[in-house]
Amino acid sequence: MWKRLTLLWTLLRGDARQLWFALRHPAAPRWLKIGTVLVVLYLLSPVDLIPDAIPFVGALDDLVLVPLAIRWLLKRLPPEIAAATRR
């Protein structure tokens, strides 16, 4: 289990860094900024698919949905911005 969490953290950290650079790019599309704000609001919101009051399982939806949402946003980047963020 710890190995999976470590892998998830590594992927999320890399994707979060790429998202950060994409947001700072001068040609970043508006939908990227709105999508990022929505992901952050979901993380901070007390309303979740699975309530956080349920031990361990409550945080599971955040651990799965947030990386998926970030990866989904990154896959829709225009090619020139995606190439610039990978450098």
C-alpha positions as CSV (number, residue, x, y, z in Angstrom):
1,M,0.0,0.0,0.0
2,W,2.8,2.5,0.9
3,K,4.4,1.7,-2.5
4,R,1.2,2.7,-4.3
5,L,0.8,5.9,-2.2
6,T,4.4,6.8,-3.0
7,L,3.8,6.3,-6.7
8,L,0.6,8.3,-6.5
9,W,2.4,11.1,-4.7
10,T,5.2,11.1,-7.3
11,L,2.7,11.3,-10.2
12,L,0.6,14.0,-8.5
13,R,3.7,16.1,-7.7
14,G,4.9,16.0,-11.3
15,D,1.4,16.7,-12.6
16,A,0.9,19.5,-10.2
17,R,4.2,21.0,-11.2
18,Q,3.3,20.8,-14.9
19,L,-0.1,22.3,-14.1
20,W,1.6,25.2,-12.3
21,F,3.8,26.0,-15.2
22,A,0.9,25.7,-17.6
23,L,-1.1,28.2,-15.5
24,R,1.9,30.6,-15.5
25,H,2.3,30.4,-19.3
26,P,1.2,33.6,-21.1
27,A,-1.0,31.7,-23.5
28,A,-2.8,29.6,-20.8
29,P,-6.4,29.2,-21.8
30,R,-9.2,30.5,-19.5
31,W,-10.7,27.0,-19.2
32,L,-7.5,25.8,-17.6
33,K,-7.7,28.5,-14.9
34,I,-11.3,27.8,-14.3
35,G,-10.8,24.0,-14.1
36,T,-7.9,24.5,-11.7
37,V,-10.0,26.7,-9.4
38,L,-12.8,24.0,-9.5
39,V,-10.3,21.3,-8.5
40,V,-9.0,23.4,-5.6
41,L,-12.6,24.2,-4.5
42,Y,-13.4,20.5,-4.6
43,L,-10.4,19.8,-2.4
44,L,-11.4,22.5,0.1
45,S,-15.1,21.8,0.0
46,P,-16.6,19.9,2.9
47,V,-19.0,18.3,0.4
48,D,-17.5,15.1,-1.1
49,L,-18.7,12.1,-3.0
50,I,-17.7,10.0,0.1
51,P,-18.0,12.0,3.4
52,D,-14.6,12.6,5.1
53,A,-16.2,11.4,8.4
54,I,-15.8,7.8,7.3
55,P,-12.2,6.9,8.3
56,F,-9.8,6.4,5.4
57,V,-12.5,5.8,2.8
58,G,-13.6,9.5,3.2
59,A,-10.2,10.7,1.9
60,L,-10.0,8.1,-0.8
61,D,-12.2,10.0,-3.2
62,D,-9.9,13.0,-2.9
63,L,-6.9,10.8,-3.5
64,V,-8.4,9.4,-6.6
65,L,-10.5,12.2,-8.1
66,V,-8.0,15.1,-7.8
67,P,-5.1,13.4,-9.6
68,L,-7.5,12.3,-12.3
69,A,-8.9,15.8,-12.7
70,I,-5.4,17.3,-12.9
71,R,-4.3,14.7,-15.5
72,W,-7.6,15.3,-17.5
73,L,-6.8,19.1,-17.6
74,L,-3.2,18.5,-18.7
75,K,-4.2,16.1,-21.5
76,R,-6.4,18.9,-23.0
77,L,-3.6,21.5,-23.1
78,P,-2.8,23.0,-26.5
79,P,0.4,21.3,-27.9
80,E,2.6,24.4,-27.6
81,I,1.8,24.9,-23.9
82,A,2.1,21.2,-23.1
83,A,5.6,21.1,-24.7
84,A,6.6,24.3,-22.9
85,T,5.6,22.9,-19.5
86,R,7.5,19.6,-20.0
87,R,10.8,21.4,-20.3
